[in-house]
Amino acid sequence: MPSFGFDPPRAIGIISIVLLAVAVAALYAFHLAGSWRWIYIVFVGAMQAQKLAFWQPLTPTQSEPPFVAAQLAVLVAFVVLGVQRGG
């Protein structure tokens, strides 16, 4: 029986749709010009990295250290790119 509340899978779905929209805009609307190229690379790379076979046994619930490390790496990449592009 489906529930109609707001739960973690729905939150992840919403976040994924927003990130997909940003990646699509970077590719089709902005033609990967300037900073949009790096935004696209980071988003697509983060999503594709989840499909690698050696990650799957390590992060079945997405709360283990490898998942946290991947999220931290993406955050650091955006901060570094933001500092480089902003100054």
N, C-alpha and C positions, 0 to 999 in steps of 0.2 A: 504494500500500500504506500503510495508516495506521500511524502509530507510536503506541506506548502510553506514551511517556515524558512528562515534564513540560517543556513548551516555552512560549515567550512567548504564542502564541495561547490556550493553555489557561489561563495565568495571567490574561490579559485577560478571558477568559470567566468565570473565578471572581470576579474583581474586579467585573465587570459585574453578575453575579448578586447579589453582596452589596449593591452600590449600588442595584440595582433593589428588593431586599428592604427597604432603608431607605426608599426613596421610597414604596413601597407601604404600609409601616407608617405613614409620615407622613400619607399621604392617607386610608387607610381606618381604621386603628386609632386614630390621634390626631386625625383630622379637621382637619388643618392648624392645630391650636391652638398658640398661643405660638411658640416657636422652631421647631417642626416646619414651619411655613409657609416659613421661610427655608431650612431644610434641603432641603425639597422643591423650591423654586425654583432653588437652586443646582445640585442634582443633575440635574433635568430640563433646565435651561438649558444645562448643560455637555454633556449628551448630544445635545440638539437642535442645538447650535451646530456639531457635527461634520457635520451634514447640509447646511449652507449651501454653495451652489455655489462661492462665492469662496474658501472654505477648502480645498476638495478639491485643486486644483492645487498649493497651497502646502505641503500636508502629506501627500504620498503614503506616506511611510514612518514618520510620526509621530516623527521625530527632528529635524525642522527647527525653526528659531526660532519660527514661529507656534504650533506645537504646544506647545513649551516655555513660550511666553508664556501660552497658554490654561491650562495646568496651573498655572503660577505665579499667574495671576489667581484661579483657584479656591482655591488655598491661601491667598492673601491674604484673600479673601472670608471663608473660614472662620475665620482668625485674628482678623480684625476683628470678625466676629459673635460669636466666642467671648469676646473681651475685653469687648465691649459688654454681652453677656448675663451674664457672670460677675461684673461689678463693681457 
